[in-house]
Amino acid sequence: MPYMRVRARLGWLLAVGLQKQALPFNSIRTELNRAGLEGMARPRTIDREKVLTCAEHLVQRNGATALTLDAVAREAGITKGGLQYCFGSKDDLIAALIERWILVFDTHVARCRNAAAGPASLARAYVRACGRIDDAARARMVGMLVTLLQSPRHLAPIKAWYARWLGQGDGHTVEARQIRTMIFAAEGAFFLRSLGFVDMHDTEWTSVFSDIEKLALPMEVSPA
């Protein structure tokens, strides 16, 4: 319905309500129906997590260029207006996807961590988390990567997240260099397999990440 007609109808309702002080509910409902606005009186609750999952599935199935507000709304079974009410814009939607991805992975790392303290223990948990991500989660993360390549302005939070992980401990110590090498190795293996550049059975995959974990074991210092 044209905006001016909606505005005029709402103005009429307000004027009548003020004059009569108590416009009957049925009359209000009738006028809202005439204006096509009854649904606005009882806004539908939108599940943000479901919408984000639908956006991920859309990218996986049709590629990053398919990520439009119209397409996501259709995928989620909601109106475009409802989608914009939740996320504002496509940029906001992508930012929410990134935020969820970071939260999910950090939670996964926390579950993989043992009782030991220190940066090396945390780095090993990071490696375990990369090695234990299932195929479905890997596909979602690769889809996110492709989306980010289409929207480079969204790289900032990802770069900050990696900087946090790579900055564990004092960057000039042997331990810090080992941690950095572990993360690079784990990420490289993860993306090589996720992008289909290497084929590897699960047993071999597990052994690869077990070897990466050992990169942060205490090293013997050779005499000068």
The 8 nearest C-alpha neighbors of each residue, nearest first, counted from 0:
[[1, 2, 5, 4, 35, 34, 3, 36],
 [2, 0, 4, 3, 5, 6, 34, 7],
 [1, 3, 5, 4, 6, 0, 7, 8],
 [4, 2, 6, 5, 1, 7, 0, 8],
 [3, 5, 7, 6, 2, 1, 8, 0],
 [6, 4, 2, 8, 3, 7, 9, 34],
 [5, 7, 3, 9, 4, 8, 10, 2],
 [6, 8, 10, 4, 5, 9, 3, 11],
 [9, 7, 11, 5, 10, 6, 4, 12],
 [10, 8, 12, 6, 11, 7, 13, 5],
 [9, 11, 7, 13, 8, 12, 6, 14],
 [10, 12, 8, 14, 9, 13, 15, 7],
 [13, 11, 9, 15, 10, 14, 16, 8],
 [12, 14, 16, 10, 11, 15, 17, 9],
 [13, 15, 11, 17, 16, 12, 10, 18],
 [16, 14, 18, 12, 17, 13, 19, 11],
 [15, 17, 13, 20, 22, 19, 14, 18],
 [16, 18, 20, 14, 15, 19, 13, 21],
 [19, 17, 15, 16, 20, 14, 21, 13],
 [18, 20, 16, 21, 17, 15, 22, 14],
 [21, 19, 17, 16, 18, 22, 15, 14],
 [22, 20, 19, 16, 23, 17, 18, 24],
 [21, 23, 16, 19, 20, 24, 26, 27],
 [24, 22, 26, 25, 21, 27, 28, 16],
 [25, 23, 27, 26, 28, 22, 29, 21],
 [24, 26, 28, 27, 23, 29, 22, 30],
 [27, 25, 29, 23, 24, 28, 30, 22],
 [26, 28, 24, 30, 29, 25, 31, 23],
 [27, 29, 25, 31, 26, 30, 32, 24],
 [30, 28, 26, 32, 27, 31, 25, 33],
 [29, 31, 33, 27, 32, 28, 26, 34],
 [32, 30, 37, 36, 34, 28, 33, 29],
 [31, 33, 35, 29, 30, 37, 34, 36],
 [34, 32, 30, 31, 35, 29, 36, 37],
 [33, 35, 31, 32, 36, 30, 5, 8],
 [36, 34, 32, 33, 31, 37, 0, 38],
 [35, 37, 31, 39, 34, 38, 32, 40],
 [36, 38, 31, 39, 32, 40, 35, 28],
 [39, 37, 40, 36, 41, 42, 35, 43],
 [38, 40, 36, 37, 42, 41, 43, 35],
 [39, 41, 38, 37, 42, 36, 31, 28],
 [40, 42, 39, 38, 43, 37, 44, 36],
 [43, 41, 39, 40, 38, 44, 81, 45],
 [42, 44, 45, 41, 38, 81, 39, 77],
 [43, 45, 42, 46, 81, 41, 47, 85],
 [44, 46, 47, 43, 81, 85, 77, 50],
 [45, 47, 49, 48, 50, 44, 51, 85],
 [48, 46, 50, 49, 45, 51, 85, 52],
 [49, 47, 51, 50, 46, 52, 53, 45],
 [48, 50, 52, 46, 47, 51, 53, 75],
 [49, 51, 53, 47, 48, 52, 75, 54],
 [52, 50, 54, 48, 53, 49, 47, 55],
 [51, 53, 49, 55, 54, 50, 48, 56],
 [52, 54, 50, 56, 51, 55, 75, 74],
 [55, 53, 51, 57, 52, 56, 71, 50],
 [54, 56, 52, 58, 57, 53, 139, 59],
 [57, 55, 59, 53, 58, 54, 60, 52],
 [56, 58, 54, 60, 55, 59, 61, 53],
 [57, 59, 62, 63, 55, 61, 56, 60],
 [60, 58, 56, 57, 142, 62, 61, 55],
 [59, 61, 57, 58, 56, 62, 55, 65],
 [62, 60, 58, 65, 57, 59, 63, 64],
 [63, 61, 58, 64, 65, 59, 60, 57],
 [62, 64, 146, 58, 65, 66, 145, 61],
 [63, 65, 66, 62, 67, 61, 58, 149],
 [66, 64, 63, 62, 61, 67, 58, 57],
 [67, 65, 64, 63, 58, 70, 71, 57],
 [68, 66, 70, 69, 65, 71, 89, 64],
 [67, 69, 71, 70, 72, 89, 79, 66],
 [68, 70, 72, 67, 71, 79, 73, 78],
 [69, 71, 73, 67, 72, 68, 74, 66],
 [72, 70, 74, 68, 73, 69, 54, 75],
 [71, 73, 77, 75, 69, 79, 70, 74],
 [74, 72, 76, 70, 71, 75, 69, 77],
 [73, 75, 71, 72, 76, 53, 70, 57],
 [74, 76, 72, 73, 77, 50, 53, 71],
 [77, 75, 73, 74, 72, 78, 71, 50],
 [78, 76, 72, 75, 73, 81, 79, 82],
 [79, 77, 81, 80, 72, 82, 76, 73],
 [78, 80, 82, 72, 81, 69, 83, 68],
 [81, 79, 83, 78, 82, 84, 77, 72],
 [82, 80, 84, 78, 79, 83, 77, 85],
 [81, 83, 79, 85, 84, 80, 86, 72],
 [82, 84, 87, 80, 86, 85, 81, 88],
 [83, 85, 81, 82, 87, 86, 80, 79],
 [86, 84, 82, 83, 87, 81, 47, 45],
 [87, 85, 83, 92, 91, 88, 84, 82],
 [86, 88, 83, 84, 85, 91, 89, 82],
 [89, 87, 91, 90, 86, 83, 92, 68],
 [88, 90, 92, 91, 93, 68, 67, 87],
 [91, 89, 93, 88, 92, 94, 153, 87],
 [90, 92, 94, 88, 89, 93, 86, 87],
 [91, 93, 89, 95, 90, 94, 86, 96],
 [94, 92, 96, 90, 95, 91, 89, 97],
 [95, 93, 91, 97, 92, 96, 98, 90],
 [94, 96, 98, 92, 93, 97, 99, 91],
 [95, 97, 93, 99, 94, 98, 100, 92],
 [98, 96, 100, 94, 95, 99, 101, 93],
 [97, 99, 95, 101, 96, 100, 94, 102],
 [100, 98, 102, 96, 97, 101, 103, 95],
 [99, 101, 97, 103, 98, 102, 96, 104],
 [102, 100, 98, 104, 99, 103, 105, 97],
 [101, 103, 99, 105, 100, 104, 106, 98],
 [104, 102, 106, 100, 101, 105, 99, 107],
 [103, 105, 107, 101, 106, 102, 100, 108],
 [106, 104, 108, 102, 107, 103, 101, 109],
 [107, 105, 109, 103, 104, 108, 102, 110],
 [106, 108, 104, 110, 105, 109, 128, 103],
 [109, 107, 105, 111, 128, 125, 110, 106],
 [108, 110, 106, 112, 107, 111, 105, 124],
 [111, 109, 107, 108, 112, 106, 124, 113],
 [110, 112, 108, 124, 109, 128, 127, 107],
 [113, 111, 124, 109, 110, 108, 121, 114],
 [114, 112, 115, 111, 120, 124, 110, 116],
 [113, 115, 116, 112, 120, 117, 121, 111],
 [116, 114, 113, 120, 117, 112, 121, 119],
 [115, 117, 120, 114, 118, 121, 119, 113],
 [116, 118, 120, 119, 121, 115, 168, 122],
 [117, 119, 121, 120, 167, 168, 122, 116],
 [120, 118, 122, 121, 117, 123, 215, 178],
 [121, 119, 123, 122, 118, 117, 116, 115],
 [120, 122, 124, 118, 119, 123, 125, 112],
 [121, 123, 125, 119, 124, 120, 178, 118],
 [124, 122, 126, 120, 125, 121, 212, 127],
 [123, 125, 112, 127, 121, 111, 122, 126],
 [126, 124, 122, 128, 123, 108, 127, 121],
 [125, 127, 123, 129, 128, 124, 185, 130],
 [128, 126, 124, 130, 129, 125, 131, 123],
 [127, 129, 125, 131, 108, 126, 130, 107],
 [130, 128, 126, 127, 131, 132, 125, 185],
 [129, 131, 127, 128, 132, 208, 126, 205],
 [130, 132, 128, 129, 127, 133, 205, 126],
 [131, 133, 129, 130, 136, 128, 137, 134],
 [134, 132, 136, 135, 131, 137, 130, 138],
 [133, 135, 137, 136, 138, 132, 193, 139],
 [134, 136, 138, 137, 133, 139, 132, 140],
 [135, 137, 139, 138, 133, 134, 132, 140],
 [138, 136, 134, 140, 139, 135, 193, 141],
 [137, 139, 135, 141, 136, 140, 142, 134],
 [140, 138, 142, 136, 137, 141, 55, 143],
 [141, 139, 143, 137, 142, 138, 144, 136],
 [140, 142, 144, 138, 143, 139, 137, 145],
 [143, 141, 139, 145, 140, 144, 59, 58],
 [142, 144, 140, 146, 141, 145, 147, 139],
 [143, 145, 141, 147, 146, 142, 140, 148],
 [144, 146, 148, 142, 147, 143, 63, 141],
 [147, 145, 63, 143, 149, 144, 148, 142],
 [148, 146, 150, 144, 149, 145, 151, 143],
 [147, 149, 145, 146, 150, 151, 144, 154],
 [148, 150, 146, 147, 151, 145, 63, 64],
 [149, 151, 147, 148, 152, 153, 146, 154],
 [152, 150, 153, 154, 148, 147, 149, 155],
 [151, 153, 154, 150, 155, 147, 149, 148],
 [152, 154, 151, 155, 150, 147, 156, 94],
 [153, 155, 157, 151, 152, 156, 158, 147],
 [154, 156, 158, 157, 153, 159, 152, 151],
 [157, 155, 159, 158, 154, 160, 153, 97],
 [158, 156, 160, 154, 159, 155, 161, 153],
 [159, 157, 155, 161, 160, 156, 154, 162],
 [158, 160, 162, 156, 157, 161, 155, 163],
 [159, 161, 157, 163, 158, 162, 156, 164],
 [162, 160, 164, 158, 163, 159, 165, 157],
 [163, 161, 159, 165, 160, 164, 166, 158],
 [164, 162, 166, 160, 161, 165, 159, 167],
 [163, 165, 161, 166, 162, 167, 160, 122],
 [166, 164, 162, 179, 167, 163, 161, 178],
 [165, 167, 163, 164, 162, 168, 170, 169],
 [168, 166, 165, 118, 164, 175, 169, 163],
 [167, 169, 175, 118, 170, 166, 174, 172],
 [170, 168, 171, 172, 175, 167, 166, 174],
 [169, 171, 175, 172, 168, 176, 166, 167],
 [172, 170, 169, 175, 173, 176, 174, 168],
 [173, 171, 175, 174, 170, 169, 176, 168],
 [172, 174, 176, 175, 177, 171, 170, 218],
 [175, 173, 177, 172, 176, 178, 215, 119],
 [174, 176, 178, 170, 172, 177, 173, 168],
 [177, 175, 179, 173, 178, 174, 180, 172],
 [178, 176, 174, 180, 215, 175, 179, 181],
 [179, 177, 181, 175, 180, 176, 122, 174],
 [178, 180, 176, 182, 177, 181, 165, 183],
 [179, 181, 177, 183, 178, 182, 184, 176],
 [182, 180, 178, 184, 179, 183, 211, 185],
 [181, 183, 185, 179, 184, 180, 186, 178],
 [182, 184, 180, 186, 181, 185, 187, 179],
 [183, 185, 181, 187, 182, 186, 180, 188],
 [186, 184, 182, 188, 187, 183, 126, 189],
 [187, 185, 189, 183, 188, 184, 182, 190],
 [186, 188, 184, 189, 190, 185, 183, 191],
 [189, 187, 191, 185, 186, 190, 184, 192],
 [188, 190, 186, 187, 192, 191, 193, 185],
 [189, 191, 193, 192, 187, 188, 194, 186],
 [192, 190, 196, 188, 194, 189, 193, 197],
 [191, 193, 195, 197, 190, 194, 189, 196],
 [194, 192, 190, 195, 191, 189, 137, 141],
 [193, 195, 192, 191, 196, 190, 141, 197],
 [196, 194, 192, 193, 197, 191, 198, 190],
 [195, 197, 191, 194, 192, 198, 193, 190],
 [198, 196, 192, 195, 191, 199, 194, 193],
 [199, 197, 192, 195, 196, 200, 191, 193],
 [198, 200, 204, 203, 197, 201, 192, 202],
 [199, 201, 203, 202, 204, 198, 205, 197],
 [200, 202, 204, 203, 205, 199, 206, 130],
 [203, 201, 205, 204, 200, 206, 199, 207],
 [202, 204, 206, 205, 200, 201, 207, 199],
 [203, 205, 201, 207, 202, 206, 200, 199],
 [206, 204, 202, 203, 208, 207, 201, 209],
 [205, 207, 209, 203, 204, 208, 210, 202],
 [208, 206, 204, 210, 209, 205, 203, 211],
 [209, 207, 211, 210, 205, 206, 130, 212],
 [208, 210, 206, 212, 207, 211, 205, 213],
 [211, 209, 207, 208, 213, 212, 206, 214],
 [212, 210, 208, 213, 214, 209, 181, 207],
 [211, 213, 209, 210, 214, 123, 208, 215],
 [214, 212, 216, 210, 215, 211, 209, 123],
 [213, 215, 212, 211, 216, 177, 181, 210],
 [216, 214, 177, 213, 178, 212, 119, 217],
 [215, 217, 213, 214, 218, 212, 119, 177],
 [218, 216, 215, 219, 174, 214, 213, 173],
 [219, 217, 220, 216, 215, 173, 214, 174],
 [218, 220, 221, 217, 222, 216, 173, 215],
 [219, 221, 218, 222, 223, 217, 173, 174],
 [220, 222, 219, 223, 218, 217, 173, 216],
 [223, 221, 220, 219, 218, 173, 217, 172],
 [222, 221, 220, 219, 218, 173, 172, 217]]
